Amino acid sequence: MMGEQLDSLQINFNADNLWVVNLTLCLVMFGVALDIKITDFTNLLKSPKPVIVGIISQFILIPLITLVLIYLINPLPSIALGMMMVAACPGGNISNFMTKLAGGNAALSVSLTAFASIAALVMTPLNFAIWGNLYQPTATILKQVEVSPLEVAKFVLLILGIPLIIGMIIKHYKSKLASKMARILKPVSIFIFLAFIVGAFSNNLDIFLNYVHYVFFLVILHNALLFLTGFLFAKVNKLNHQDQKTLSIETGIQNSGLGLLLVFSFFDGLGGMALLVAFWAIWDIVSGLLVAFFWSKKIPKSLKA
C-alpha cells in the first residue's frame, strides 16, 4: 500500500525555489566551464581512445546496466523511472575534483565533462525516452505524463549548454580571470545547490523518513555498479590505471542535480523519482569522496609531489 502511495505521491517544492536551483545549476556548470580550454578538445583528438571509451561508458553502458538492474530488482515504477533519469544524465560536475583527489587523469576528466555536457543536449532526452520505454511500468508513466524529448533538450541546453559556452569563451579570452572566478564559483555554487536539496526535503521530512528505505540500498547498489562498470570497461579497453580511475569516477558520479530539476520541471515532483534522484545527489558525493580517498592513499609519493 505504501509503495502505491509513493508512486502517486508528489514532493512539495516551491516554484520560486525551483528557479533558484535552475540558476544555481547553471552557475555550477559555468564554474566547471571556466576550467575548460579549447586545447582540452584538440589535444584529445590526437589520442581519442580514452574519450571514446568514456562516452560509450557514459551514454550506453550506464543505461544498459540500469535497465538490467531494474529488471532484476523490479522496483516501484516511479523509483525505476528515477533510476532511468539518473542514467540518462551526463557525468556530475564534481567528478573533476574527485578525479584530482584520486590521482586520476584530470585533463581527461575535464574533457569528458565538456564532451558529455555537449552530448547531453541530445543524449539525455534521447536516452531517457528510449530506455524509459523499454520497461513497461515506466513506459506507462511516460505515456501518462507525455514528456517531449524536444522540451527536455531545450531545458538541458539552457542549464548546461549556454553556461558551458559562456564559460569557455571567458576562459579563452580571459584565462587568469576565469581561473580566479572558478576557484570561488565551484565550491560556493555546489554548496548552495546541496543546501537547496536539503531544504527541499526538510519541508518533506515526514515523506523522506517514511519512504527512504525504498531507495536507500538501491541507490548504493546502483552507484557501486556504475563505478565498477567504468573501471572494468576502461580495463578491458587496456587504458592505463590512471585513466581507469578517471573513467570509474566519471561513470559513477552522475549529474543528479540536473536529474532532480527535470523531475520537478516535467514530473511535478513525482514521489519515487524525486526521492531516488535526491538521495542519489547526496550519496554520490559521499561515495565519490570515499572512492577518491581510497585511491589517493595508493598514489606513489613520487606522483604526489
Summary of the structure (lengths in Angstrom):
residues: 305
radius of gyration: 18.5
end to end distance: 57.4
largest distance: 58.4
contacts: 1120
relative contact order: 0.20
helix: 83%
strand: 1%
